[in-house]
Every structure is written in structure tokens, then in C-alpha cells.
Amino acid sequence: MCVWSCSLAKVERMKQAKSEAATVVEKYKAEKEAEFKKKTSSSSLSAENAAMTAETDREIAQMKMDFEKNKDVSGA
């Protein structure tokens, strides 16, 4: 009977070790995923902000040119 109960105990320890390992892997995966998202979102936002700022500056310059052009036309 000792062989059977020892085998059963071994199987239970293996199941517990597998469960603990899965928990560790999930925690590690979540940490790395959060780290990745943080890095990609901050660099993406910076690039997006730079592009948006450049576009806004171009639009403002165009509006100023249009204003000056229309101001001269309407004043004549």
C-alpha cells in the first residue's frame, strides 16, 4: 500500500508544482506585456504628437497666408 500512496502523493506534488509554475508564468507574462504596452504607447504618443503638431503648424501657416491674401483682395 505504501507504493500506491507514495505514487498518489507524488502525482499530487506534480499537480501542485504545475499549478505554481503556471501562476509564475502568467505573472511574468502580465509584467512583460504591461512593460511592452507602456513602451509602445509612450513612443507612439510622442510620434503621434509630433506629427499632429507639425500638421497643426502647417495648417496655421496656410490660414495666415490665406488671411493675408484675402485681406489684400478685400481692401483693394
N, C-alpha and C positions, 0 to 999 in steps of 0.2 A: 504494500500500500504506500510505502514511502516514495517509491519511484513515481507512482501516479500523482501523489500530492506535490512532490517536488517539481514534476513536469508542469502541473497546473500553476504552481507558484511562478515558475519561470515564464510561462505564457502570460501571466498577469503582469509581471515585471516588464516584459517586452511590449505589451499593450500600453502600459503607463509610459515607458520611455518613448514610444512612438508618438503618443499624445503630447508629451512635453516637448519633443523635437518639433512637432507641427506648430505648437504655440510659439516657440522661439523663432521658427522660420517666418511665421505670419507677422510677428512683431518686427523682425528685421526688414521684411518686405515693406511693411507700412512705413517704417522710418525712411527707407531709401526712396520710396515713392513720394513721400512728403518733401524730402530734400530735393528730389528732381523737379517736382512741381514748383517749389519755391524758386529754384534757379531758373527754370524756363519762364515762369511768369514774370519775374523781375527783369530779365533780359528782353523778353518780348515787349513788356510795357515800355521799357526805355526806348527800344527801337520804334515802337508804335508812337510814342510821344514825340520823338524826334521827327518822324515822318509827318505827323499831324501838325507840329509846329512849323515845319518847312512849308507845308501846303497852306497853312493859315497866313504865313508871311507872304507867300506868292499871291494869295487872294487879296490881301490888304494892299499890296503894291499895285495890283491890277485895278482895284477900286480907286486908289488915289490917282492913277493915270486917267481913268475914265472920268473922275470928277474934274480934274484939271482940263481935260479935253472938252467936256460938256460945259464947263464954266466959261471957257473961251468962246464957244459957239453961241451960247445963250446971251453973252454980254455984247456980241457984235451986232 
